[in-house]
Amino acid sequence: MSDIERRIFDTGRIEIRKGSPGANATAVRGYAAKYNMLSEPMFGFREQIAPGAFDGVLDNDVRCFFNHDSNLILGRTTAGTLRISADETGLMYEADLPDTQAARDLAVSMERGDITQSSFAFRIAPNGDTWDENEDGVIIRTITNFGRLYDVSPVSIPAYPDATAGVRSLEAWKSAKNSKNEAETAQKRAKLTQFHAAKRRILRLRNT
């Protein structure tokens, strides 16, 4: 069972940058994720990323793929052809596109405005998320710590988020919440029983 999740947030349009003639020509640049931005509803919850959540994965061996396809690699951090960083806004990436047909096609599609979005693949660190329910009854997952960043990817069609691991975390939170509620209810019942028992004892003493 995989713990890898993929997300697409509305982070603003990614851009293509042309180098000077004779230089390493073209780069794709944009935000893969932004902090404190609620996702669209998915699998019964919404999600946001806390500032600093990427700090522990910036030195990971991260790839840049097109459409998360490992056959269409655009850059890699360990090769120096992909650079990732985190600022006050979120996770930024910049990949120097290779001289391949797939990369040339991507550059053309981005210049035309056909491809404008990014996605990223990740794993949450142990205890790296929190859950809460707001006043409207919407369950919010806040990612506080990523355990692994696998890839960032310009994408042509946003796929439905792969949140299997997130759903498991949600179910665990619901189970813990229900257990806590049941324990609190049992405690309240026990206190109420003790109160009534004490009240009956007082009444008996008064009647003797």
C-alpha positions as a printed Julia matrix, in Angstrom:
208×3 Matrix{Float64}:
   0.0    0.0     0.0
   1.6    3.24   -1.2
   1.98   6.32    0.98
   2.77   8.5    -2.04
   0.25  11.27   -2.62
  -0.13  13.75   -5.48
  -1.69  17.18   -5.36
  -2.52  20.03   -7.69
  -3.21  23.44   -6.16
  -4.2   26.63   -7.92
  -0.76  28.18   -7.5
  -0.87  30.56  -10.43
   0.42  30.03  -13.92
   3.81  28.41  -14.44
   6.02  30.17  -16.94
   8.56  29.36  -19.59
  11.8   31.34  -19.71
  13.92  31.61  -22.82
  17.67  31.88  -22.4
  19.95  34.01  -24.54
  21.1   32.54  -27.87
  23.79  29.95  -27.32
  22.98  29.66  -23.63
  21.24  26.77  -21.95
  18.04  27.73  -23.66
  14.79  27.17  -21.83
  13.57  26.76  -18.27
  10.16  26.12  -16.74
   9.49  27.93  -13.49
   6.65  28.25  -11.02
   5.19  27.25   -7.68
   4.35  23.6    -7.13
   2.49  24.45   -3.91
   1.55  27.49   -1.85
   1.14  27.77    1.91
  -2.17  28.35    3.68
  -4.21  27.74    0.53
  -7.2   25.45    0.93
  -7.59  22.74   -1.67
 -10.85  21.88   -3.33
 -12.93  19.32   -1.4
 -11.65  15.76   -1.88
 -12.54  12.48   -0.27
 -14.46  14.21    2.51
 -11.88  16.82    3.51
  -9.99  19.89    2.39
  -6.26  20.42    2.76
  -3.72  23.15    3.34
   0.04  23.31    3.8
   1.58  25.07    6.78
   4.55  27.39    6.25
   7.81  25.52    6.71
   6.35  22.11    5.83
   8.85  21.65    2.96
  11.92  22.65    4.97
  12.98  19.07    5.69
  12.79  17.82    2.09
  14.6   20.53    0.14
  17.74  18.4    -0.06
  15.88  15.34   -1.4
  16.75  13.8    -4.76
  13.78  15.33   -6.62
  12.88  14.89  -10.27
  10.87  17.1   -12.57
   8.64  15.05  -14.86
   6.01  15.98  -17.39
   2.63  14.68  -16.21
   4.37  12.61  -13.48
   5.64  10.32  -16.26
   9.09   9.02  -15.31
   9.84   8.45  -19.0
   9.55  12.21  -19.59
  12.18  13.6   -17.25
  12.86  17.32  -17.44
  15.35  17.84  -14.63
  16.8   16.49  -11.39
  18.14  18.24   -8.32
  21.21  16.01   -7.98
  22.15  16.82  -11.58
  21.76  20.55  -11.03
  19.12  20.74  -13.76
  16.28  21.23  -11.27
  16.31  23.75   -8.45
  13.74  23.8    -5.67
  13.36  26.28   -2.84
  10.84  27.34   -0.24
  10.01  30.97    0.45
   7.22  32.71    2.36
   4.79  31.79   -0.44
   5.45  28.09   -0.91
   7.52  25.6    -2.9
   9.18  27.08   -5.99
  10.87  25.06   -8.71
  12.88  25.82  -11.84
  13.95  23.17  -14.34
  16.37  23.62  -17.26
  14.63  21.8   -20.08
  16.67  19.19  -21.96
  16.99  19.13  -25.73
  14.4   16.39  -26.18
  11.25  16.22  -28.24
   9.07  16.0   -25.12
  10.69  19.11  -23.6
  10.42  21.07  -26.86
   6.74  20.12  -27.15
   6.17  21.18  -23.53
   7.8   24.56  -24.15
   5.59  25.19  -27.17
   2.45  24.14  -25.29
   3.34  26.42  -22.37
   4.01  29.38  -24.67
   0.58  28.81  -26.23
  -1.02  28.71  -22.79
  -2.18  25.1   -23.18
  -0.25  23.95  -20.11
  -0.37  26.22  -17.06
  -0.47  24.04  -13.93
   1.9   22.06  -11.75
   1.59  19.09   -9.45
   3.87  17.39   -6.94
   4.28  13.93   -5.44
   5.11  13.5    -1.77
   4.91  11.48    1.4
   3.88  12.89    4.77
   6.29  12.52    7.68
   5.12  10.55   10.73
   2.78  12.83   12.7
   3.25  15.35    9.92
  -0.38  16.37    9.64
  -3.16  17.58   11.88
  -6.93  17.39   11.51
  -9.66  19.73   12.64
 -13.29  20.48   11.93
 -14.3   24.09   11.35
 -17.53  25.77   12.43
 -19.17  24.8     9.13
 -18.45  21.13    9.73
 -15.72  20.98    7.07
 -12.8   18.72    7.98
  -9.44  20.4     7.34
  -6.15  18.58    7.05
  -3.07  20.73    7.65
   0.23  19.3     6.43
   2.95  20.47    8.82
   5.88  18.29    7.78
   6.67  16.46    4.54
   8.72  13.3     4.87
   9.7   12.98    1.21
   9.35  15.01   -1.96
   9.5   12.78   -5.04
   8.79  14.99   -8.02
   7.32  18.22   -9.32
   5.54  18.13  -12.65
   3.99  20.49  -15.15
   0.68  18.84  -16.02
  -1.64  19.09  -19.0
  -4.79  17.72  -17.34
  -5.03  17.83  -13.53
  -5.67  14.27  -12.44
  -7.9   13.65   -9.44
  -5.64  13.86   -6.4
  -4.19  10.58   -5.19
  -4.98  10.87   -1.5
  -5.2    7.26   -0.39
  -2.73   7.83    2.44
  -4.58  11.01    3.38
  -7.85   9.11    3.59
  -6.23   6.56    5.88
  -4.99   9.4     8.09
  -8.47  10.91    8.06
 -10.06   7.61    9.12
  -7.51   7.25   11.93
  -8.34  10.78   13.13
 -12.08  10.06   13.01
 -11.57   6.82   14.92
  -9.49   8.57   17.58
 -12.04  11.38   17.78
 -14.91   8.9    18.18
 -13.0    7.0    20.86
 -12.34  10.25   22.7
 -16.01  11.23   22.45
 -17.08   7.82   23.69
 -14.65   8.04   26.62
 -15.88  11.53   27.48
 -19.5   10.36   27.28
 -18.75   7.37   29.5
 -16.99   9.66   31.99
 -19.97  12.02   32.05
 -22.34   9.1    32.61
 -20.19   7.79   35.43
 -20.14  11.2    37.11
 -23.91  11.51   36.67
 -24.42   8.05   38.19
 -22.21   8.99   41.13
 -24.15  12.23   41.59
 -27.51  10.47   41.67
 -26.16   7.79   44.03
 -24.88  10.48   46.42
 -28.18  12.29   46.16
 -30.09   9.13   47.09
 -27.8    8.56   50.09
 -28.44  12.09   51.33
 -32.21  11.59   50.98
 -32.05   8.33   52.91
 -30.08   9.98   55.71
 -32.6   12.78   55.94
 -35.45  10.28   56.18
 -33.88   8.29   59.03
